[in-house]
């Protein structure tokens, strides 16, 4: 049974910020959600880890553009953002008063200070952990080229067709590496995790909730993350590309996918 949980906590005021760990986007906070806490075992590596705080991150579609110009802004004096890597005990509140802080970044500019956005703050922290070497760390670099976008689009469309046809085992097979590594990261049984995922998928398949939002090349934004090792499948708003039409209550089912490209094939690794 896991006793302590490594988490990132991101808090903001009057701004938008995103926290990254080892080049992977972990949490994004804005006015609608000013505080976010996310467990991060599957992105931690033994030894040196890189924590980043990005202020006013660009939308997914803009991030794909070549060298978009920065915005010139003036601080209001009310803006602030902070990210903490915390180690609370399971069941305890994840804040500085009850958990050990392993790394932190803060941004709180004085009123009138001029700055360019996006702005990125970085800090490295050495962590003594016993996690294995995750497979995504050895994935080759893959640029979000037009050809890669077409490959990813076909990959997503095939997943959508399989799930719409009730074939959940095809998705389980594609996500096997992800399921196994997340089970290892949180000290769970891989077979139990696969069974839980299968039950979750079957629940939505049998309830006929899988009406997918349109997926085409113009809607897909491939975001290069993890220093180019992974591709994140988003739409132009920055939401997961593979997600369903919202129901009457505004609820939808989303499948965030981070892919590795190896010799012309795509693999779900996160």
C-alpha positions, 0 to 999 in steps of 0.5 A, a space after each residue: 500500500 502506497 504511504 506517500 503521494 508525490 503531487 504538484 499543486 498549482 495556485 494562481 490569482 488573476 492570471 493563467 499558468 501551466 505547470 510542467 514536469 520534465 517537459 510534460 504539462 501537468 496542470 493548468 490553472 485559470 479563473 475558473 479553476 485557480 487551484 489544481 492538485 495532480 499526482 505525478 509519480 508517472 512523470 518523476 525520474 530518479 535524480 534530477 527533475 525539471 519543474 517549470 511554471 509557464 505564465 500565460 501559456 499559448 493555446 494549443 493551435 498557436 503553440 504549433 506556429 513557428 516562433 509566434 511573437 510574445 505579448 508585451 504586458 504590464 503587471 497589475 500588482 494583483 497577479 500571482 502564481 505558485 507551483 509546489 511539488 509536495 509529498 503528503 501522506 495519503 489521506 492528508 491535505 496536500 499543502 505546505 502545512 502538512 506535507 514536505 515541499 520538494 521544489 517550488 516556483 513563485 511569480 508575483 510581479 510588482 505593479 507596473 513591471 513590464 514583461 513578455 508572455 508567455 514567460 517560463 520559470 524553471 527549477 531543477 530538483 534532485 529526488 531520491 526515488 525508486 521508480 523504474 525508467 519509464 518507456 517514454 523517456 527513451 522514445 525517439 523525438 517526433 515532430 508534429 509534422 503534417 504527415 504525423 498529424 495525419 497518422 495521429 488522426 487515423 489512429 484516433 479515428 480508429 480508436 473512436 470506431 472501435 469503442 463505438 462498435 463496443 470493441 473495448 479490448 482494442 483500446 486496452 491493447 493500445 493502452 497496455 504500456 500506459 496501464 502497466 506503468 501507471 500501476 507500477 507508479 502507484 503500487 497497484 496490480 496491473 491486471 486490476 487496473 486493466 479490469 477497472 479501465 475495461 469496466 469504465 469503457 464498457 459502462 459508456 459503451 453499453 449506455 450509448 454515450 459515445 457520440 464523438 465530436 468531429 475529428 479532422 486534420 483542421 481540428 487536431 493540434 499535436 502538441 510536442 511535449 517531454 522534449 519532443 518524445 511525446 505528442 499530445 492529441 488536442 483540439 484547437 481549444 487545448 482540450 483532448 481531441 478524443 472526447 464525446 459530445 456533451 449530454 443534456 447535463 453538459 457532461 462529456 467523456 474525454 480520453 487524454 492521449 499522449 503518444 510515442 512514435 516509433 518507426 512509423 507506429 503510434 503507442 499510447 504511453 500516457 
